[in-house]
């Protein structure tokens, strides 16, 4: 059992921790639970003429929230 507080880490910190502590399964599951708990907000219809702009916007939002 680990004494690390994964909830106190940012996404970036937790990801870095996982990369340096590859045997810590609790950290991996905490990260995956966090990632899967977020709603997927992007919905684009196949015939949407502005699909590229919507994808670029969604990527920018994701990049800004990762900081």
Contact map, one row per residue, 1 for C-alpha under 8 A:
1110000000000000000000000000000000000000000000000000000000000000000
1111000000000000000000000100000000000000000000000000000000000000000
1111100000000000000000000000000000000000000000000000000000000000000
0111110000000000000000000000000000000000000000000000000000000000000
0011111110000000000000000000000000000000000000000000000000000000000
0001111110000100000000000010010000000000000000000000000000000000000
0000111111000000000000000000010000000000000000000000000000000000000
0000111111000000000000000000000000000000000000000000000000000000000
0000111111111100000000000000000000000000000000000000000000000000000
0000001111111100000000000000000000000000000000000000000000000000000
0000000011111110000000000000001000000000000000000000000000000000010
0000000011111111000000000000000000000000000000000000000000000000011
0000000011111111100000000000000000000000000000000000000000000000000
0000010011111111110000000010001000000000000000000000000000000000000
0000000000111111111000000000001000000000000000000000000000000000000
0000000000011111111100000000000000000000000000000000000000000000000
0000000000001111111110000010000000000000000000000000000000000000000
0000000000000111111111010011000000000000000000000000000000000000000
0000000000000011111111000000000000000000000000000000000000000000000
0000000000000001111111000000000000000000000000000000000000000000000
0000000000000000111111110000000000000000000000000000000000000000000
0000000000000000011111111000000000000000000000000000000000000000000
0000000000000000000011111000000000000000000000000000000000000000000
0000000000000000010011111111000000000000000000000000000000000000000
0000000000000000000001111111100000000000000000000000000000000000000
0100000000000000000000011111110000000000000000000000000000000000000
0000010000000100110000011111111000000000000000000000000000000000000
0000000000000000010000011111111100000000000000000000000000000000000
0000000000000000000000001111111110000000000000000000000000000000000
0000011000000000000000000111111111000000000000000000000000000000000
0000000000100110000000000011111111100000000000000000000000000000000
0000000000000000000000000001111111110000000000000000000000000000000
0000000000000000000000000000111111111000000000000000000000000000000
0000000000000000000000000000011111111100000000000000000000000000000
0000000000000000000000000000001111111100000000000000000000000000000
0000000000000000000000000000000111111110000000000000000000000000000
0000000000000000000000000000000011111110000000000000000000000000000
0000000000000000000000000000000001111111000000000000000000000000000
0000000000000000000000000000000000011111100000000000000000000000000
0000000000000000000000000000000000000111110000000000000000000000000
0000000000000000000000000000000000000011111000000000000000000000000
0000000000000000000000000000000000000001111100000000011001000000000
0000000000000000000000000000000000000000111110000000000000000000000
0000000000000000000000000000000000000000011111010010010000000000000
0000000000000000000000000000000000000000001111110010000000000000000
0000000000000000000000000000000000000000000111110010000000000000000
0000000000000000000000000000000000000000000011111000000000000000000
0000000000000000000000000000000000000000000111111110000000000000000
0000000000000000000000000000000000000000000000111111000000000000000
0000000000000000000000000000000000000000000000011111110000000000000
0000000000000000000000000000000000000000000111011111111000000000000
0000000000000000000000000000000000000000000000001111111100000000000
0000000000000000000000000000000000000000000000000111111110000000000
0000000000000000000000000000000000000000010100000111111111000000000
0000000000000000000000000000000000000000010000000011111111100000000
0000000000000000000000000000000000000000000000000001111111110000000
0000000000000000000000000000000000000000000000000000111111111000000
0000000000000000000000000000000000000000010000000000011111111100000
0000000000000000000000000000000000000000000000000000001111111110000
0000000000000000000000000000000000000000000000000000000111111111000
0000000000000000000000000000000000000000000000000000000011111111100
0000000000000000000000000000000000000000000000000000000001111111110
0000000000000000000000000000000000000000000000000000000000111111111
0000000000000000000000000000000000000000000000000000000000011111111
0000000000000000000000000000000000000000000000000000000000001111111
0000000000110000000000000000000000000000000000000000000000000111111
0000000000010000000000000000000000000000000000000000000000000011111
